Amino acid sequence: MKIVTWMLIQMIATRFVAVLFGISLFVLSLEAVSYAPDILKLDPNHPSILLRYVLFRSPEVLATFLPISMLIAMLLALTELSYRNEISALWSAGLSPFRVLTLLLPLAFIVGGVNFLLNNMAVPATDPTLREWGIGDYSKAKLKVNENDPLWLRAGTDILRAETANANSTELTNLIIFRRDPDGLLREQIFAQSAKLAEGRWTLSNVIIYYRGNQEPNKLATMVYSGGLKPAEAGVRSGNPDSMSIADLSYFIQNGGFGIRPVWVYETWWHKRLSLFFSGLIMIALCLPLATRFRRGGGLGVLFVLGIGLGFSYFIVDGISMTMGELGFVTPWIAAWLPVIAFGMIAAAMSFRAETV
């Protein structure tokens, strides 16, 4: 059984690596050629900037195509086994789809772990630089991550926005404080030209306070603000959840999203990060039951079409579910885990039918 397990893992893993790197290399090469003039403008004297761009784009491209590469690798391996009538031999030896899935669990969770690491560590690390460069899709969401970025902060129910901040977020300029009541309704706005932190207290200068109910605004030369401010860290100040690590998402959840986006958006993406561990398992589980229908080499084209159809159906449902979670239509954990649970049940039903027919 160890020999069979090693053979299956080796077949699928080699095809997975080949497909993933083949697709990623094609996409990265196409981007480098398409955006070459814009990329070279970043550093005209060093053509090596093209290689740097490819290296920084690689994590996101790999993460994007990793699940579909696992699906294609499984279909390629099963097609080859079916063509050589080896699937019949496996079933005759007592290896049901459930048993084969058990044997492939190490590969499935290694792929899921790589997917998690790419999305949780590599993508958040490279995203700020790509936003600063503003090439391609990033041109619409250009964000320069340095000490002069807009900064969002939170203190209790208050939400604050500073136009610029120093590296330690102890000096702020053009500060707006949105003061809210316990129900979250705005009761007053405080505009300050600058703010400095000293001994745990913020001193605001050139202050204008606007009150709820069209009351007369109040102007002050200085004002002390004692709220304990928690800043959105540099690098995630845009509050873009799909490029944040699970630690950053937890930080935003604890601080109510800093007023940038509703807290359920970050909760949805927090659960999505965890569900990535099961991405490889779902792709494998969807393909295995199909092999029982084509165990003797016939209808291999149908096998491939059905597998691709199931895989893309998963990605479509996943996209719709995440959108509904971000809009607050469904509970965050349901939005993130629904595709995994639903297609896991479909795979289990298909496997059960394959074993009983």
N, C-alpha and C positions, 0 to 999 in steps of 0.2 A: 504493500500500500504506500510506503514511503516513496518508492520509485515512481508510482503513478502520480502521487502528489507533486513530486519534484518536476516531473515531466510537464504536468499541466501548468504549474506556476511559471516554469521557464518559458513555455510556449506563449503564455499570455503576457508575461512581463516583457519579453523581448519585443513583441509586437506593440505593446503599450508604449514603451520608450521610443520605438521607431516612429510610431504614428504621432505621438505628442511632440517630439522634437522636429519631425518633418513638417507638421502643420505650423508650429510656432516659428520655425526658421523661415518658412514661406511668408507668413504674415509679417514678421519683423523685416525681412528683406524688402517686401512690397512697401512697407511704411517708410523705410530708410530711403528708398528710391523716390517715392512720391513726395516726401517732405524734405528731401535733401537741401534745396535752396534755403528753407527756413532753418534747418538744423545747422547748416554751415554758418549762418549769420550769428549764431551764438558764440562762435569762436573762429573767426575767419582764418586765423593763422595756423590752426591745428585741425587738419582733416580728421584726426582721431576722435573728434566730437561725435562723428557718426557712430563709432563703436560704443562710445559712452551712452548715446541715446538708446542704442539697441540693448545694452546691458541694463539700463534703468527701466526699459519697457518690458524686458523679459519676464519678470515675476507676474505681472498682470496678464500677459498673454498666456503664459503657462497655466496660470490659475483658471483662465477663461476656458481653455480647451482641454483641461485635464479630465473632466468627467466624460466628455464625448469621446476622447481618445481611449478611455477605458472601455467604453461601449463598443467602439470599432475594433479594438484589440480582441475582445471577447468574441465578437462575430467572426472575425478572421480565423481565430483559433478553432472555433466550433465548425466553421465551414470546412477547414482543412481536415479536421477529425472525421466529419461526416463523409467527405469525399473519399477518404481512405477506409470507410466502414469501421473506424475505430470507436465511434460512439456506441455502436451495437455491442462491441466487445466490453466496453466499460459498464454498460447497463447489465450485461450478462454476468459480469463479475460481482454484481450486487451493489454497484454505485448508482444510487438514485440521484436525482437533481439536488435533494436536500443534503445527501452525503457529500456530493461534489462541492456544494456551496460551503459546507463545513471545512472541507480540505482547503478551500481557497480563502478562508477567513483571514489568515495572516496577510496575504496579498491585498485583500480588500481594505483592511485597516491601515496598512502601510500607505496605500494610495490615498485613503481618507486623511491620514495624518499629514502627508505631504501637502494635500490640498488646504488643510487647516493652516499649516505653517506658512504657506505662500500668502494666503489671504490675511493672516493675523500678524505676520512679521515682515515679510518681504515687501508686500504691496504698500503698507503704511510707511515703510522706510523710504521708498522711492517716489511715492505720490507727491510730496511737497516739491521736490526738484522738478518733476514733470509739469506741475502746475506753474512753477516759476518760469520754466521755459516756454510754456504755452504753445506747444506744437500740436497740430492736428485737433483731435477732440478736446484737448486741454486748452485750446485757445479761447473757448467760451467760458471757461471756469478758471481763468488764470488767477493764481494766488501766490503772492510773494511772502514766504514764511520767514520773517525776520523780526527784529524788535520794533519795526514801524508798522506792523500789521494791525488792523482793527482787532480789538480784544473784547471778548464777552466775559462777564463775571456774574457771580450770584452771591447774594447775602440774604439768607432767610427767604422771604417772599419777594425781595427786591431783585430786579434784573438790571445790569449795568452794561453799557457799551462805551469803550474808549476808542478814539480814532487812532491813537498811537500809544505805545508803552515802551518803557525800557526793557532790557533783557530780564530783569528780575520782577517786572510788573510792580514796582514801587513808585513809579512816577507815570502819571497818566495825563493825556491832554484831550481836550474836547470831549469831556465825559458827559454821558446822559444816564441818569438814574430813573428807572421806571419803578416807582413805589406802588406796591399793590396791597390790597387788604387781604385778610385770611381767605377770602373766596376767590382770590386771583384777579379781582377787578382793579383797574388802574385808578389810583386816588390822587396822585400828583407826579409831575415830572420835574427833575432837577437837572439843569444844564450848568456845567462848570467848565471854565476855560482850562483849568489844570487841577491836579490832585496829587498830593504827596503823602506817603506813608511814613509816620514817625511814632514810635512807641505804641504800635498797635492801633493808632488813630489816623484817619485820613483827614487832611486839611484841604478843603476845596476853595479855589479862588475864582473871583468874578462869577458869582452864582446868580442864576435866575430860577425861581421856583414857580411852576404853573400848577394851579389847583383844579380839582374837579369841580364842575358846576359853574364854570366861567367866572370864577372869582379873580380879583385883581392880582396879577403876578407880583412876587416879592423879589427884590434885588438885594443881594448881600455882597460885601467885599470878600468876606471869608466865611466858611462854614465848616464845622467839624462833623464828620460822618464816622460813626463807630461800628458800622457793620463789618463783620468778618468776611472779607471778600475771598471767593474761591475762583481763580481764573481758569478759563479754558486754555489748556497748555498750548504753547507754540507748536505748530505742525498740525493741529486739529482745530484751529480756531475757526475754520469754515464750518465746522460741525457736519462735515460730509460723512455719513456713517459707513458707506460702503468702502471707504479707504481708511477706516480706523481699526485699531487693534481691540481685542476684547477687553483689555484693561482700560483703554480710552472710553469705550462704550460704557463700561461700568461707572467710570468717573462722571460721564455726562448723565447717566441715569440717576446717580446719587444727587446730582445738582440740578435736576429738573430740566436737563437739556440746555441750561444757560439761556433759555428764552430764544434760542436759535431755531429749534424745531421742537415739536411736541415730544414728551418723554417716551411715548409708545413707539416712536420711530426707532429710537436707540435700543429699546427693549426687543423690538422685532429683529434688528440686526445682531443683537447679542445672542439670541437663540439661533439665528442663522449661522453664526460662526460655529456653534457646537454641532449643528446638523451636518456640517461639512465632513465630519468624521465618517459619515455613512454614505457619502457620495459614491465611492467605489463599490461598496456592498450592494447598493441599489442597482447599479449598472450590471453587475455580475448576476444578481438574482433575477433580473428581467430577461436575460439572455438564455440562461441554462434550461428553463422549461421548453423553450422553442426547439432545442436540439433534439428532443424526444420525437418530434414530428418529422424530422428530417435526418434520421439516424443512418440511412443507407445511401446518402449522397444525392437524393432526388430533391428537386425544388429548392436548391441552395439560394437562388435569387430571391425566392419568396422569404426564406429565412432571414436574409440580410435586410430586406425591405421591412419586414415585421419588426425586427430588432431596432432598426433606425427609427421607425415610426413610434415605437414605445419610448425610446430614449428622448426623442424630440417632444413627445407629449409630456414627459416628465418636466422638461425644461420650460415648456409653455405654462404648465400648471404652477411651477415654481415661481415664474415671473409674475403671474396673475396673483398668486397668494401673497407674495411679498408686497406687491402694490396695495392690496387690500389691507395688509397689516400696517403699512406706512400711512395710509389714509385713515386708519382707526376703525375700519369696518369690522374687523375681527380681532380677537385677542392676540397679542404678539406671539405667544408660543404656538398658537394654532397656525398662524400665518407661516411661521418658519418650519414647523414640523409636519404640516398637512401633506405636502408632496411626499415626504419620506414615508409617513405612515400609510398613505393611500396607495402608493405604488409598491410599498412593501407588502401590503395585503394582496394586491393584484399578483405580485410575484409568488406569494405563498399559495394563492388559489390555483394559479397555473401549475405550480410544482405538484400540489396535491392531486390535481386532475391528471397530470402526467404519470403519477405513480399508481393511480387507481384504474386508469383506462387500459 
